[in-house]
Amino acid sequence: MSRLKACFDALKVENRAAFVTYIQAGDPNRDVSTAILKGLPGAGADIIELGMPFTDPAADGPAIDKAAQRSLAAGASTKQTFEMVREFRADDDVTPIVLMGYFNPIHHYGSETFCKDAADAGVDGMIIVDLPPEEDAELRLPAAKNGIDVIRLATPTSDDHRLPTIVNGASGFVYYVAVAGVTGGKSATADDIGDAVARIKRHTDLPVAVGFGIRTAEQAAAVAARADAVVVGSAIVSLIEQGLEKQASDANILENVLKFTQTLAKGVLSGR
């Protein structure tokens, strides 16, 4: 059984939503990023999305775009991302890790080799935001061969005509992008999210995770009451930028990120 399926199965028994956190690999540097990665499960994260460094993250807002540039300036790379996952797996063989990013670096790396190296490192899933279902066989097939889930995205414009294409061949979970636009933007209403999750579930038995625009424990609780998972990224990544602007120490940045993560995790728990 995959780590993702085991995680969602266990949480279903507990009748609670999963808390999914996003960080950019290598932001603000490898040491701090690795420390945050290792600290997230203890702070309440059930699943971790790890952003792969890329120069042009077109679907991301300013917070994650800046994080990507910081990580690249600090020497981040695809191979370094795999090394971080491997180091994480030395202490944690349970928490699922999902790589999130864009297809260009994977194509450059070679899809077959990328999927093999990702699996060897301990990666469980991938969300490749610029790779539509009609074009993802180049990645999906080698990923499946290596036991890696390819997670598809649904949006507010994904209607009942489009959803069957999105979920056909998807695995792990479906990521519902709650608002149109880039990461870190406005928030969707709880009712809109509830309606969208119900619509997606008419087409698949996969868990539905909801992200984009969730910044507070209260928002996390509202989403947790309606979805199988709550995803928070920009709000966490922004704390790193704020710490750097204040010239905070690495230890202080780590502490602030993990404390905020704990607050969000409590919000998710209170949603059911």
N, C-alpha and C positions, 0 to 999 in steps of 0.2 A: 504493500500500500504506500502511495506517495505521502510525503510529509504534509502536503496541502490537504489531501483528502482526510488524512488522520486528524489534522487540526480541526477542520470543519465538522467532522463526525463527532469529535470530543466536545466541541462547543455546542453542537446541537443537543447533545445529552444534557448539557448544563443550561440549555435554553438561553444562551447569550450570543451576542454578535462578536465577531472577531475584530480586534483592533489592529489595523495595518498602518505601519509607519513608513515614511519615505525619507531617505537621506541620499545625498549625492556622494558617491564613492570618491574619497580623496579630499573632501572639503572639510576644513580649510587646508588640511594637509593629511598625509596618510596616518600619522600617529593618532591625531585627535579623531579622525574619521573612524579608525579601527576601534578606538576606545568607545566611541558612541555606539557603533555597531554592536559591540559586545555587551554594552550596557542596556540596550533597548529591551531585551526580553525581561530583564529584572525590573524594568520600569513599567511593564505591562503590555508590551507589544506581543501580539500573537503571531504576526507575519511581518516580515521586513521587505520592503521594496528598496532595492539598491540601484540608484541611478548610475548608468554607465556614462563616463565622460565623453562629451561630443561638443564640437565647436558651434553647432547651429541647432539648438533644441527648439524647433519652431513651435511646438505645441505648449511650451512652457512660458510662464510669465516672468517678470523681472527677478523674483527671488531665486527661482531655480536656475534661470539663465546665468545669473551672477555666480551662483554656486558652481555651475559647470565651468565657468571661466576661472574661478579660483582653483578648482581642482586641477584643471589642465596646467595652470601656471605653476602649481606645486608638483607637477610631474606625473599626474594621474594618467593611467592608460587602461586598456582592456585587460592586459595581462596583470597589471597591478590589482585591478578589481577582482580577478580570479584569486589572486594571492590573499586578498583580504577575506574572501569567502572561505578559503581553505584554512586560514588562521582562525576564523570564527568557528568552523566545524571541529577544530581540535578540542573545543570546550563545550560545544552545543550541537548535538546531532538531532535535535527535535524541531527547533524553530524553522519554519519554511523561509527560504530566501528567494525572492522574485527579482530578476534583473529588469529594469525599465529603461527604455531608451529608443534609439533610432537605428534603422537598418544599415545605414552607410558604414559604420565601423564593423558591423557583422559581415557585410558583403566583402569588405576589404580584408578581414581576417580569414574569411572562407566559412560558409555556413556549416559544413560538415565538421571542420576542425573546431569551430567555435562551440558547437553543441557538445562535442566530445570533451573539450577542455572545461566547459561550464559544468557538465555532469561530474567530471572527475573532481572538480573543486568543491562540489556540494550544492550546486544551484538546483532549485526545484521548479521554477517557472520563468517565463519571459513575457513582458508586455512591450511590444514594439509598436509604437504609436503611429508610425507612418507606413505601416505595412498592412494594406487592406486584405480581407479574407480571400478575395479572388487571386491575390498575388503572393500568398504566404507559404505555398507548398515548398518553396526552396528552403525555408526555415522550419516549417512545421513538421515535415517528414523526418529530417535528421534529429529534430528535437524529440519527437515521439520515439525514435529508435534509441535515444539515450535516456528515456524516462523523464523528459522535461515537458511540463505543461506549457502550451502556448495560450495565453489569456487574451481574449478578444475584448474590444471596447464597444460599448453601446452609448448612444448620446440621446439628448432630448428629441432629435430628429429621426431617430431609428424607429420607424413605424412597424406595423405588423407585416408589411411586405418585405422590409429589409431584415428584420430580426432573424428569420430562419437562416439566411445566409451567414449572419454574424455567428450564430451559435453552432452551425454545422461544422464540426471539426474542432470546435473550441474545447478546452479542458481546464481543469483547476478551478476557475471561477470566471464569471463575467464581470468586467469592470464597467460600472455605469458612470459616465462623466456627467455629473448632475447639472452642469450649466454649459451653454455654448461659449466658446472662447478658450483662453489659455489658463494654465494653472494659476491659483492664487487670486482669481477674480471674485465676482459676486457669488453669493450663496443662493441655492435653490430653496423653495419653501418645503416644509415637511410633507405637505399634502401632495405636491408635485412629485417628490421623491417616492412616496408611497404608491402613487398611481403608476410611475415608471417601473418600479420594481415588480409590481403585480403584472404589468404588461410583459416584461421580460420573462417572468416565471411561467407565463402561458406557453412559452416556446422552449423552455429548457428546465432540466432538474438541477443544473449547476447552481452553486451559491452565487448570490449577487452582491458585489461590493460597491459601495458608493463613495466617490471622492470628488474633489474640486470644491474649494470655497469653505471648507470646514476648518474653523480656527479656534473654537472654544469648546469647553466641556459640555455646555448646554446644547450646542449644535451637534456635537458627537452623540449625545444621549438621544436627541430627536431622530437622528439617522439610524442609530442602533435599534430603535423601536420598530423600524420599518424595513431594514435590510439585514443581510447575513454578515456584512462586514462594513466597517467604517475606515476610510483611508484619509490620513492627514499627512501632507507633505510640506507645502509652502510655509505654513505656520511654524513648523519645526525648523526648517532650513533658515528662515528669517532670523531666528535666535542666534545662529552662528554669525550672520552678517552684523547683527546688532552688537554682539560681543566683540567682533573685530573693530567696529567703529569706536567702541569704548576702550579699545586696547586692553581688553580683559585677558587674563591668563588662560592658557589651554585648559587648566583644571576648572576654572570658573565657567568657561564655555560648556564643557562637558557636564558640569553640575546643573547649569541652567536648562540645557536641553533635556536631561533626564528627569528633572523635576517637572518640567512642563509636560513631558510625555506621561508621567504619573498622573498628572491632573486630567489629561485627556482620557487616559485609561479608566479612571474612575467615572468619567462621564459616560463612556461606552458601557461600563458595567451597570450604570443606573438606568440605562435605556430599556432594559427588559424586566 
